[in-house]
Amino acid sequence: MSDIARWLGDEAEALLGHVCTGVPKEQLHPPGPDFIDRVMAASDRRPNVLRNMQALFDHGRLAGTGYVSILPVDQGIEHSAGASFAPNPLYFDPANIIELALEGGCNAVASTLGGLASVARRYAHKIPMILKLNHNETLTYPAIYDQTLFAQVEQAFEMGCIGVGATIYFGSPESRRQVMEISEAFERAHELGMVTVLWAYLRNSDFKKDGTDYHVAADLTGQANHLAATLKADIVKQKLPETNGGFRDIGFGHTHDKVYSKLTSDNPIDLARYQVANCYLGRAGLINSGGGSKGASDMGEAVRTAVINKRAGGMGLISGRKAFQKPMAEGVELLNAIQDVYLSRDITIA
């Protein structure tokens, strides 16, 4: 606990002592060892989905807690292989990505079709794998911002994956097509017994206004989460909220004054709690992303994000670049620091 407080620095008291009152914890379906029996068993998910979700919960250092630590590496496509792996060329080889997830005690590794397929027979039985189905590739010039299917659900099933993941750019002109594609893909994945994870991201140039980036506003990301849960995502991946008031300040869509006056505050945990609330009050697990690597500040930022996610009622963290753009030993250390937050009995749901 002292190490975690040290990493939080001046924010330690505000984050570790906060109590959410807008959406109290008693209303949540929080993570825990009994999450499948208590929450998922009431759904229409097939027995094989529940079994694969349990396999996810039962792996790595967080086994048996109901929390997850996932290593995602799709940056070879999303940000180019050079931009992603030049800091540590070891990770051009997908086997080393999975070795990092294993050494780092992760519950699962999420990656691309080619990457997972190239080593599936060696690792599918050693760590749960999640195949990312679509990507925004960056070789097209001028650049476009669209998520395109690179893989079929059946390919994930055949290589032994326990789940599939996908991104939707909510707010973008292409989002309606992406919604239809991923709705069909997730239904097929559930038919085959696989878990579904949705990267519920926002993408619209008008979401930046007067110097504020509302792509990370609690109200807009919360609505993206609600759409993700509507698409039957078992787990929702979302960026940690940094601001609020996107609907009001941009001047579109629909909202309510109580979103800002009662349900949220300026405390980061309240903003993340609103994200959890939009995930059917936790019936769909919220995992926040770790963000890009900035160097010396990575450890503190990762621990801070984990504390906010856990205290908000989230299910865990999915952190990639902060871990794999370092020597493996340092990446393992960072992943373990994240996991220590979820293993700590002193850090409770606010």
Secondary structure as GFF3:
##gff-version 3
##sequence-region A 1 350
A	DSSP	alpha_helix	2	8	.	.	.	ID=ss1
A	DSSP	three_ten_helix	9	11	.	.	.	ID=ss2
A	DSSP	alpha_helix	12	16	.	.	.	ID=ss3
A	DSSP	three_ten_helix	25	27	.	.	.	ID=ss4
A	DSSP	alpha_helix	35	38	.	.	.	ID=ss5
A	DSSP	three_ten_helix	40	42	.	.	.	ID=ss6
A	DSSP	alpha_helix	47	57	.	.	.	ID=ss7
A	DSSP	beta_strand	68	73	.	.	.	ID=ss8
A	DSSP	alpha_helix	75	78	.	.	.	ID=ss9
A	DSSP	alpha_helix	81	85	.	.	.	ID=ss10
A	DSSP	three_ten_helix	89	92	.	.	.	ID=ss11
A	DSSP	alpha_helix	94	103	.	.	.	ID=ss12
A	DSSP	beta_strand	108	111	.	.	.	ID=ss13
A	DSSP	alpha_helix	113	117	.	.	.	ID=ss14
A	DSSP	alpha_helix	120	123	.	.	.	ID=ss15
A	DSSP	beta_strand	129	132	.	.	.	ID=ss16
A	DSSP	beta_strand	134	135	.	.	.	ID=ss17
A	DSSP	beta_strand	148	149	.	.	.	ID=ss18
A	DSSP	alpha_helix	153	158	.	.	.	ID=ss19
A	DSSP	beta_strand	163	170	.	.	.	ID=ss20
A	DSSP	alpha_helix	175	191	.	.	.	ID=ss21
A	DSSP	beta_strand	195	202	.	.	.	ID=ss22
A	DSSP	three_ten_helix	205	207	.	.	.	ID=ss23
A	DSSP	beta_strand	208	209	.	.	.	ID=ss24
A	DSSP	beta_strand	212	213	.	.	.	ID=ss25
A	DSSP	three_ten_helix	214	216	.	.	.	ID=ss26
A	DSSP	alpha_helix	218	230	.	.	.	ID=ss27
A	DSSP	beta_strand	235	238	.	.	.	ID=ss28
A	DSSP	alpha_helix	246	246	.	.	.	ID=ss29
A	DSSP	pi_helix	247	251	.	.	.	ID=ss30
A	DSSP	alpha_helix	257	261	.	.	.	ID=ss31
A	DSSP	alpha_helix	268	278	.	.	.	ID=ss32
A	DSSP	three_ten_helix	280	282	.	.	.	ID=ss33
A	DSSP	beta_strand	285	289	.	.	.	ID=ss34
A	DSSP	alpha_helix	298	312	.	.	.	ID=ss35
A	DSSP	beta_strand	316	318	.	.	.	ID=ss36
A	DSSP	alpha_helix	321	324	.	.	.	ID=ss37
A	DSSP	alpha_helix	328	343	.	.	.	ID=ss38
###
